[in-house]
Amino acid sequence: MTGATANQVRGARLLIVGPPGAGKGTQAKRIGETFGIPDVSTGDIFRYHIKNQTPLGVRVKEIVDAGDYVPDELTNEIVTARLAEDDARNGFLLDGYPRTVDQVGYLDNLLAEQGRPLEAVIRLVADQDEIVARLTKRAAEQGRVDDSEAAIRHRQEVYTRETAPLVDIYRDRGLLIDVDGLGSPDEVGDRVALALAAFGIGELDSAVAN
């Protein structure tokens, strides 16, 4: 995709998953820029609304402060509204959603109604011990004493436990693309681009190319 501009590359409907510390956010932004599609992060949406004290933000903050998970109904509502915006008309990259099997079902129905199903699910794969070592070192350098190795490993375990059912679903559907997530952002980005191209996603639009 080198040399291609955003309007030369067709949009895509993608989902990205990856363990904490694998650089998922960085790759999500790169993919969004490459395809000219929005990087739809539910975490970013929640943080925006909480920071700006919107009615939604107030609701989410109350839930989080109480130590509860944001319910599927509310998350589904947010994603539905976001995907209805003009910039998502040509595609999107979902980051942080779906997180549950029920959310997968909701997303399936939503996209089926619109006639635009997911095209691929990118999973950044990285050795847990290497990620833990990287994050532990970063926490020490930044003086984050509360970010202990035990806490970091716990987050890795929670990610693995929560995403395993989703990964199985998308693997069974033939949508899963595994990409080595270790390396520099450029190295990982190149692997993602090559993997998507091999999957038939990312070619120049034939009308433009011709």
Protein Blocks (a to p, Z undefined) as FASTA:
>chain_A
ZZiafklpccddddddddehilmmmmmmmmmmmnopacddfklmmmmmmmnopaklmmmm
mmmmnopacdfklmmmmmmmmmmpmklmnoccdehiafbfklmmmmmmmmmmnopacfbd
cdddddfklmmmmmmmmmmmnopaklcfklmmmmmmmmmmmmmmmmmmmmmnopaccddf
bdcfklmmmmmmmmmmmnopaiacfklmZZ
